[in-house]
Amino acid sequence: MRLFLIIIGMMFLMTNCESGHQSTKPISNNNPNEHKVVVQEVKQANEYTYLRVKEDDKEKWLAVETMEAKPGETYYYEGGFEMKNFKSKELNRKFESVIFLDKITAEPNSTMVNPHISGGSMIKVEKSEVKVEMAKGGITIAELFANKMNYKGKTVKVRGQVVKFTPSVMGKNWFHLQDGTDFKGKFDLTVSSDADVKVGDVVTVEGKIILNKDLGFGYVYEVLMENAVTN
């Protein structure tokens, strides 16, 4: 997947980084959490477009999934996940602060949807048409969600297809797995790992299960597999 978020970035989240809070300045009585910014500079990378923007008299850097943008254009966004001391390997540059967004729009008061949080307060992940055979000695995603308390703090094995991928967030790669199973609308597992995968890969992951992981900014994971290894 292309980010976080996180998520998300995804998100999710990046090397030697920590989350921080940015000020929220209302621009309309209807949506006090919406930011209005004007683009000052654009830098393109494979996964992200980096925008140096100005909000009133304050400048900041935003990162969004690859898009076309030009200096002078006005955009609106909500939320985001701020990463401090973030280094972009592609740009060979270290940013003092970057706010990773799931969505940015040219019109105000847009409905913001975060596609990088599985089971989180902001998430609406689409269900993909996949069907993956369960790993030997493993469990399905449906079983994991159905019996999450039994797996809390334990290491489990899950096999699924990568449907989203966000690299290098908080020192880890973050991806979403689906295997075609579903428990009461829960069908997507978020994984943090050092593994480098791509959307469409079918992988077996093994990692520790964490429940109700709160990364701030509304990034809450009902079920998260941390530090997973793939095979």
N, C-alpha and C positions, 0 to 999 in steps of 0.2 A: 504493500500500500504506500501511497504518498502521504504524509502526515497530516503529526500531531499532531498537535496535539498536540499534547498533547497534549491529549490527549491526552499527546497525547497524547502538539504535539502535544495528539495525539498527543500527536500525541496522537500522550503517552506524555524519552525524557533525557540530558546530554552530559558529556564527560566533564567532571569537576564543576557542575552547575548546581544552582539551588534556586528554588522558586521564590518569587517576590511579588509584592503587591504594587499595582500601578493605580494612580488616582483615577477616579471615575467622575467625569464632569458631565452633567446632564445637558443635552442639547435640545430636548423637547420635553414638554410636560407629559407626553404620552409614553416615553421610554427613557427614563433617567439613566439607564445603564448603557445607552448607545453612545459611541464615540464618532465624531466627525473629523476626518483627517484629510489633508491635502498632500499628495505625493511630491516629494522633493528630489528623490533619486531612486533608480531601479537597478537591482542587480539580479541576474538570472543564474540559477543553478539547475541541476537535473531534476531534483525533487521539489525545490522551493523557489519562489520568487521573493526576494528580500526588498522591502520598501522602506526607504527613509521618509518619514512623514512628519507633518507638523499639525499639532492639535492646539489651536490658539497660538500661544507663543512657545510651546514646548515641542521639541523634536524627539522622535523615538524611531526604533527599527521594528518593523513587523515582518513576519514570515508566513507565507500562505502557500498552498499548493500552486504549482506553476500556472501562471496566468499572464495575459498581456496587460501591461500598465505603462503609463507615461507620466512624466513630471507635469504637475499642474492639475491632474485629475483628482476629483474628490470621491472619497469612499467612506463607508460607514461599517462599523463592526461592534460586536459585543463580546465581553469575556476575554478569553485568551489565556495563555499560560506563559508567564514571563520566565525566561531562562537567563540568568546572569553569567557573565564570563563564558559565553558560548563561542566555541571555535568551529567555524565552517571549514572543513577540509577542502571542499571544492573551491571555495573562494580564497582559501589560505588566509583567512582573516579571523581575528578574535573580536567579537562584539561585547561591549560592556553589558549590554542588555538587548534581548530580542524577545518580542511577544509573538508566540506562535498561535496562529488563528486557524480555526476550522472553516471559516467562511468570512468573506468580505464582500460587500455589495455596493453598487453605484447608487442605490436608493435607500433612504432611511426607513426605519421601522420594519425591517425584514425579519422573518422568523429565522432564528439561528438554530441550526442543528449540528450537533457535534458527532461526527461519525467515528470517533476514535476511542470511545469509552464503552466498554462492554458492561452492561448492567449498571451503568452510572446514572446520575440524576439528569444528565444532559443528552443521553444517548438514544439514538434511533438507528440501529444497525440493520441494514437490509439482509434478508436471508437469501443466500445463494443456492442455486440448484446443484448441490453436490451430494454424493453418496460415497462415503469412505469406509472401508472395512476396519473394524476395531483392531487395535494393535494387540498382539499376543501378550497377555499379562497386563493389559491396559483396561481403561474404561472409556465409555462414550462421554461426550459433552453433556448429553441429557442426564446420564447417571451422575455426573459430577455435580450438576446444579440440583438434582433431586435429593442428593445426599451430601450436600456441601459441608454440613457440620461434622460429618464423619471423616471428611477429608481435610479439615482445617489443620494447617501446620504439617501435613503429611506430604510425602513425595509421591506423585502419581504419574502415570504414562497415558498420553492421549495421542491418537493419530487423527490428522485432519488436513484439510486443504487451506492454504494461505489465501485469504481473501482481501487482506489489507496489510501493508507493510510500511513502517516508519523507522528509518535508520537513525542511529546516534542521538538518542534522547536520554538525558541523565545517565550517560555512559553505557546505555544498552540499546539494542534494536528492539522494536515493539511490533508485534504482528497479531492479527486476528485469525483464529482457526475455526472452521466449521466442518462438521462431519456428516451433516444431513439429519442428525437426531435433534430432538426438540423436547424440552420440558417446560410446559406452561409458557411458551414464548421465549424461553432462554435457549439459544442455539449457537451462541458465539462466545468463544473463549479468547481472552486477551493474554498474551504471553510476552514476557520480557526475557531477552536472551542475548548472548554474544554471537549467536548464529546469524549468518547472512543468508537470508532466503529471499524468494521473490513470489509475487502473486501468481497463483496457479500451482505452486509446488505442493505436493502431498508429503508431509513430514510427520515423523513420530517425535513428540517432545516429552521430556521428563523433567519435572520441576516441582518445587514446593508450592502448595496452595495457600494463598492468603485471602482472607475474607474482608470485605468492606474497607478496602484500601483507599484512603482519602489523600490525594495529592494536592488538594487545594483548587480554587477556581472552579469548583463544581466537578472536578475530575475524581469521581468516586467509582471504584470497581467492586462490584458485589463479589465476584470471584476472579482472582488474578493468579496466574502461574508465574512465579518469579524465578529468575536465573536458570531458565530451562536449557537443557542440552538437547540436541537433535541427533537422530540416528535413522 
